[in-house]
């Protein structure tokens, strides 16, 4: 974000561009069971690549149960929608 002539940064260095929640429904003997997954979406255009900080964030995010997705085209999200 830019305020006047200054750029303001917030968040953690290397964090993905977007976070999303994915609700999953499972059927069991007692009725539906709901589980929510945290997705980290890193949007890349053209030949853009991940920075080292983004790679470190991805490793930590996935180690703690998150799903990290590098999105270059909308089809990259098909299995998560």
C-alpha positions in Angstrom: 0.0 0.0 0.0 1.2 3.5 -0.8 0.5 6.5 1.5 1.8 9.7 -0.1 5.3 8.9 -1.3 5.8 6.0 1.2 5.1 2.3 0.7 3.7 0.6 3.8 4.3 -3.1 4.2 2.6 -5.4 6.7 2.5 -9.1 7.3 5.2 -11.7 7.5 8.1 -11.7 5.0 7.5 -14.5 2.5 3.8 -15.0 3.3 1.5 -15.9 0.4 -0.6 -13.4 -1.4 -3.9 -14.8 -0.2 -5.1 -17.1 2.6 -8.3 -19.1 2.1 -10.3 -21.7 4.1 -11.6 -24.9 2.4 -14.5 -26.7 4.1 -14.5 -30.4 3.6 -17.5 -32.6 4.6 -17.3 -36.2 5.4 -20.1 -38.6 6.1 -19.8 -40.9 9.1 -22.2 -43.0 11.2 -23.1 -40.1 13.5 -23.8 -37.7 10.6 -21.7 -35.2 8.7 -18.2 -34.4 9.9 -16.7 -31.0 8.9 -13.1 -30.3 8.6 -11.5 -27.0 7.5 -8.1 -26.7 5.7 -6.0 -23.5 5.5 -4.8 -22.7 2.0 -1.9 -20.3 1.2 -2.1 -19.1 -2.4 1.0 -17.6 -4.0 0.0 -15.9 -7.2 2.8 -16.0 -9.9 2.7 -14.5 -13.4 4.8 -15.5 -16.4 8.2 -16.8 -15.3 8.0 -15.3 -11.9 9.6 -17.5 -9.2 9.4 -17.9 -5.4 11.8 -15.9 -3.3 13.9 -17.6 -0.7 11.7 -16.1 2.0 8.6 -17.6 0.3 10.2 -21.0 0.1 11.0 -20.9 3.9 7.4 -19.8 4.6 6.0 -22.6 2.5 8.1 -25.2 4.3 7.0 -24.0 7.7 3.3 -23.5 6.6 3.1 -27.1 5.2 5.0 -28.5 8.3 2.1 -27.1 10.4 -0.6 -28.6 8.3 -1.3 -25.9 5.8 -1.7 -26.4 2.0 0.5 -24.1 -0.1 -0.4 -23.6 -3.7 1.5 -21.7 -6.4 -1.1 -20.4 -8.8 -0.1 -19.5 -12.3 -3.5 -20.1 -13.9 -7.0 -20.7 -12.6 -6.8 -24.4 -13.4 -4.2 -24.7 -10.7 -7.1 -24.4 -8.2 -9.4 -26.9 -9.7 -8.7 -29.7 -7.2 -9.3 -27.4 -4.3 -12.6 -26.0 -5.4 
